Amino acid sequence: MKHPVVHFEIMGRDAPALRSFYADVFGWNVAAPIPDYEMQYSLVEPVPGLQHGIYGGIGKAPDGYDGHVTFYVAVDDVDAAFEKIETRGGSRMMGPDKVPNGPIIGLFRDPEGHTIGLVDPGDDMRGAPMELTPFVYFYGRCREALEFYKTALDGSYEIVMRDGDKIQYATFTALGISFKASDGMSTHAIDPAEGNVVLALNVPDATRAREIFAVLSDGGETVTAFGEAQWGGKFGSLNDRFGNEWFVTAP
């Protein structure tokens, strides 16, 4: 399993002042502190509804600790992650601890002393938002297309995977827009009647992703069974009963 960065955190001596500072300077949505939690911890949604970004938190550091700015990495088991970290020269700072009505977390220092967080979301990930984006095949003209849309939509793109001169996987983003792109397996003109767009669904919880894959494929056709992907995480592809092609991915 690949482990994504899922949360940032700002801890200091004066949590109310920090909340006010970041809300005023950046316009972040900062919630009221979690009740009955001595860390005075507030969840932060920097830009409501924006898919490209992570949520975070602002809170009070324990007495005698100056605080930190850090990010959290999602893991399946915090204790197991600590064992691996310690064998590679890192050290445990805190945890595992259960957040009230929340996940299990921990903190460690890497070999250079940086503070990094761990989080085991558990069942919380089943309710996490899914992301549906178009996956567009350009059949040999992917780079040309990405450059065109970069200019037309004032966006940017990143080529993630190549196979020689062919682009296997790229991402495009602009304000309020995102899609994935590829040259595909062959080079030919796009036939509008045939179509060249796949629905790419990313599900944060792998168990839920498998369940959704099974429902979508009912009455349709499984092209690639849902399972471990060679590039990490899990993947499956199918054609549903209405003829739509889907990619389903999960961490």
N, C-alpha and C positions, 0 to 999 in steps of 0.2 A: 504494500500500500504506500502511495505517496502521501506525504503529510503537509496539508496546506496551512498557510498563515491565516488565522481566522479572527484575530482580535488584537487591538492595540490597547495600551494601558499607560496612564500618566498618574503617578503617585507622588504626593508631596506632603509637606507639613500643614498646609492650609487648604483643605479640599474646597470649601466654598469660594475662596479667592481664585483657585485654579479653574473651577467651573465657570465663574464669571469671566475670567480672562479669555478662555478659549471660545466661549459662546459669543463674546463681544468681538473678538478679533477676526474669527473665521465664520461666524454665523452658525456654528454647530447647534444641533438640537441636543440639549443636555437634560436628561430626565432628573426628577427628584431623587434623592438618595434612597437606596434600598432600606426599608424600615428595619429597625433592630439589628443593624449591622455596624459594628464599631468602626469599620473602615470608611463610613460615610460615602459609600460607593455609588456613583451615578453612571448609568449606561448612556453611551453617546452614539447618536445616529447622525454623522456629519451632514449628509445630504439625503433627506428622506426619498426613498424610491430609486436612488441611483444604484445600478447594478455593479458598477466598477468601483469598488472600494470596500473597506471592511468597517464594521462597527468597533466601538471601543468603550473605555471606561475611565473615569477620573475619581480618585479617592484619596483618603488620608493614610499616610505611611505610619507604621507602628512607631511608638516612642523610641527614640534613639536611632532611628533609621532615616536617612535623608530623602529616600524615595528613589524613583527611577522612571525612565521612559522605556517601554519595551513592547514586544509583540508576543502573541501566544500561538503556538503550533499545536494543531489537533493531533492527538495520538489515541490509540486504542486502549492503552493501559499506562497510567502515569508512573507506577512503580517500575514496570518493565522498561519504560523510557529512561528513568533514572539509572537503572542498572547499566544500560548501554552508554549513557552519558558519562558515568563514572569510570567505565573501562576505557573511555577515550580521552580522559584527562579533564573532564568537567567535574563540577561539584554541586551537590544538592544544597539549595538555600532554604526551601520551605515546601511542605506538603509531603504526600497528597492531602489536600483539604477539600471538604465539601462546602461549596458556596450555598447559602440558604436558598432553597428552591431553585438551585442551579447546578452547574456541572462540577466535576472534580478537577482541581487545579494544582499546579506546583510551579516552583521557580527554581532555576539552576543558573550557575555561572559557567560560561564556556571557558576553554583553556586560557583565554586572554582576560577573563574577568567580566565579560559582558553579561548582564542580567537578561535572561530569556524565560518566557513562560511556557507551560505545558497545560493543555486542557483536554480532558476526556469528556466530550459532550454527552455520551451515552445516548439515551432515548431522545434527548433534546433535538438531535439532528433529524429525527423523523418529521418534525414540524418546521424544519428550516426551509426557506424559499427555494423552489426549483428555478432553473434558468433555461428558457427556450430561445434558441437563436437559429437563424438560417445557416445552413452549410451549403455554399455555392460552388459548383464545379464549373471551371472555365476551359477545360479540355485543351491545355497548352497555351492559354493566353492569360494565365493567372496574374503574373507580374504586371502585364499591360493593363489588366482590369483594375488591379489595386492602385496603380499610379493614376489611372483615370478617376477613380472614386476618391482618391486622396485629394485631388484638385477640385473635383465637383462638389464634394461634401465637406471640405476643409477638415479632413480626418488624418489618421495615421495608421500604419500597419506594421505587423511584425511577422517575419517568416520564421516559423518554429521548426519545421522539419523539411528537409530536401532529399531528393534522390537524383543525384547528378544535376541536370539543368531543370528538372521538374520540381515544382513546389508541391509537397505532399500535404502540408498543413500551415495555414497562415491565419492571423486574426486581424480584423479591421475594426477600428473604433472611430466614432465622431460623436459630437454632442447628441445624446439620446439615441445613438445608432450603434449596433454592433453586428458583425456576422463573421463566420469562418469561411475559409476559401481553400481551394485546391485545384491543381491541374487535372486530377483524376488519373486514370490508368491509360487513357488514349488521347490522341489529338484529332479533333474534328470540329466542325462548325456546330454551334448550339442549335438544336431543333426546339423551338418554342412549344410545339405540340408534345414533344417528349418530356420536356422539363429538365432542369438541372439543379434543383434546390431540394435539399434534404432537411428535415426538421431535427435539429440537434438538441436533445434534452439532457441537461446535467442535473443529477439528483444528489444532494449532499450525503444521504444515507444509503449505503450499498444494499442493505436488505430491502428498503423501500424501492430502490431502483429495480431490483430483481422482480419484485411484485408488479410494478408498473409495466415492466417489459413483458411479463406474462399476460397481463390484461390487454395490452396493445396488440400483441401478436395473436390473440384469440380470434380465429376466423380469418387470419391473414397468413403471412409466410415469414418464418424466421430465416434470415439470411446468414447472420453470424450469431451463434448462441451467446447469451450474456455470460461473461466470465472474465478471467484475468486478461489484461491487455499487455502486449509486449512493451509498450511505452510507459507502463505503470497504471495503477487504478484498474477499473473494470469497464467493459465495453460490450455492447451488443447492437446488432442492426436488424431491422425487420421492415416488411411492408404490411401496413395494417389492412383491414378489410375494405377500406375505401380507396386503396391504391397509393396512400401516402407512405413515403419512405422515411424511417426514423433511425437516428443514432441515439442510443441511451448510454450515458457515461456516469461513473460514480468514482469517488476516491478509493 
